[in-house]
């Protein structure tokens, strides 16, 4: 047994003199790090060997971080897929009738709509959200399409004609219904291509706005009265 340990010690010393790290020697020979530390404490490495070990350690650290990052991304994607599937299962049983539709519209208006009684006005940069609002309005109420007006708020480096065409198509509102565009003259950095500006939708009907606001107020009161 002693001869075996003597042989292993000599191999460990030989590997260390060649510039091997203690961790690599531990893996190669299967000897505990605590034992190797005692055997090798008097072995002096050259500056070149120390630099190589340092660089190897840095590369190992970078690779470990990459692997950890990939693992976390994988875990995050798995969690996303699980949540998406749960939502799909949940939403598959929902039918949006006119009552549910008005609750949804009022909730959206609570967050993004104008609260001062004048007309139905809502603004956002999310085209899908505003398209949903318009779809709900047309589904729920008998509208007078001539009462629609829109106004874009753009950065000064954006193309007004292209974006009016974009929003007109998304919302199904004629380009002629778009009022004078407002430009932000403070624009400094170039605008990202995916940003389509903020679209303000006005529907000139105070009675409709009042109904949506009242439903919104009722929703808030109901939520505030919830009990476990």
N, C-alpha and C positions, 0 to 999 in steps of 0.2 A: 504493500500500500504506500509505504514511504517512497519507494522508488518511482511509483507512478506519479505521486505529487511532485517529486523532484524533477521528473521529466516534464511535467506540465509547467512547473515553475520556470524551467529553462526555456521552454517554448514561449511562454508569456514574456519573459525578459527579451528573448530574441525578437519577437514581434514588436514589442515596445520600442526597441532600439531602431527598428526599421521605420518607426514613425506611426505605428498603428494606434488608434485611440483605445482607451480602456474599454469603452463600450463594445467596439469591434472584437477585441480580444475576448471579452466576456461571451459574446455570441459564438465565436469560433471554438473556444475551448470549453465552454460551459462552466466556467469558474465564477463564483460570486464576485461582484464588484468590490465588496468589502475585503475579500482575500487578495484580489489583484492590487488594490490600493496599497496594501502593506508590502507586497512583493516588489512593486514598481516605484515606490516613493523616491528611491535614490537614483532612478534612471533619468538622466538629463537629455532633453530633446534639443536638436539644433533649432536655430531660428527659422530655418526653412521648413522643418517638420512642424513646428508650432504654427506657422502661418498656414500651412496646408490643412492642419487639423481645424484651425479657426475658420478657414474658407469652407471646409467640408461641413462644419457645424452650421454655418450660415445658410448654405444650400439646403441642408437637411431641415432647418427651421422654416425656410421658404416653402419647401415641398410639403412639410407638415401643415403649414397654414393653408396651402392650396387644397390639400386633402380635406382639412377641417371645413374649409369654405364650401367645397363641393358637397360634403356631407350635409352641411346646414342647408344648402340650396335644395338638395334632394328632400330633406325633411320638410322644408317649407313648401315645396311643390306637392308633396304627399298630403300635407295639411290642407293646402288649397283645393286639391282634387276632392278630398273628403268633404270639405265645406260646400263646394260646388254641387256635389252629388246630393248632399243633405238638402240644399236649397231647391235643386231640381225636384226632389221627391216632395218637398213642402209645397212648391208652386204648382205642381201638377194637379193638385186638388182644389186650386183656387179658380173661381170663375168671376171675372170682373163684370158684374151687372151694374145698373145705373146707381144704386146706392153705394156700392163699394167704390165705383168710379168717382162719385162726388167726394167721398172721404179722402181718396188719394189726391184728387185735385186740390182740395182744401189744404191738405197737409203740405203739398208742394208749394202752394201759394203762401202758406204761413212762413216758409223759409225764404222764398225768393221774390214774393210779390209785393206790390205797393200797398201800404196799409191805410194811407189817407184816402177817404172816400172821394173818388172822382171818376175813375174808370178801372177796368181790369188791366193791370200792367205788371208784367213780369220780365225779368232780365237775367241772362246767364250766358256764359261762354260755351256751355255744354249743349251742343246741337241736339243730341239724343234726348236730353231732358226737356228742352223746349218743344221738340217734335212730339214728345209724349203729352205735354200740356195741351198743345193744339189738337192732338187726336182726341183727348178727353173732352175738350170743349165741344168739338164737332159731334162726338158720340152722345154727349149728355144733353145738349141744348140745341134748339133751333136757332142757328146763328144768321146774322146778316153779314155776309162776307165783306160788304163795303165798309163796315165799321173797323176793320183791321188796319192798323198802321204799324210800321216797324222802323226802327232807327238803329244803325250800327255805330258802335264806339270802337274805333280802330287805332292802331299805332300808325305813326305817320309814314312808315315804310311799307304799309300794306296796300294792296290793290283794291280800290273801292268797287269797281265794276265786277271783278271776279268774285268778290265776297258777297255782294248783293245777289249775284246769280246763285251762289252756293246756298245762302240762307233761304232764298226764294224757293228753290227746289226742295230743300229739306222741309220747310214749313208749309209748302203749298200755298204761299201767299204771293200774289203778283208783284213783279219788280216795281210796278208803278206805285205800290203801296208803301215803298220805302222812302222815308223822309231824308233830309240832308244828313249825311254822315258826319259824325263828330270824331275828330282826330286828336290824339294825344300828342302834343308837340314836344313833350318831354322825352320821347323815345330816344334812347342812346344806342343800346345794343340791337343787333339785327334780330328781327322777330322770327321765332321758330315757325316752320311751315305748317305744323299741325294746329297752330293757334289761329282761330278764325274770327277773333274779336268777340266783343259782347254784343248780343242782339237784344234790343228792348222791344217787346211786343206790347202793343196797346190794342185793347178792344173796347171801343167807346160805348159802354153800357153800364151805368152805375148800379142798376138793379142786379145785374149778374154779379158784379163785384161784391155788393152787399151780401148776397146769398152765400157766396164762397167765404167771405169773412165771417159771417155768422156761424157757418158750419165749422170753420176753423176754431172759433171761440168755444163752440160746444165741445169739440174734440179735446181741447186743452182742459176744460172743466172735468170732462169724463176721465181723462188720464190722471188729473190731480186728485181725483176721488178714488183711485184704485186702492185696493187693500189686498194684502197677502191672503 
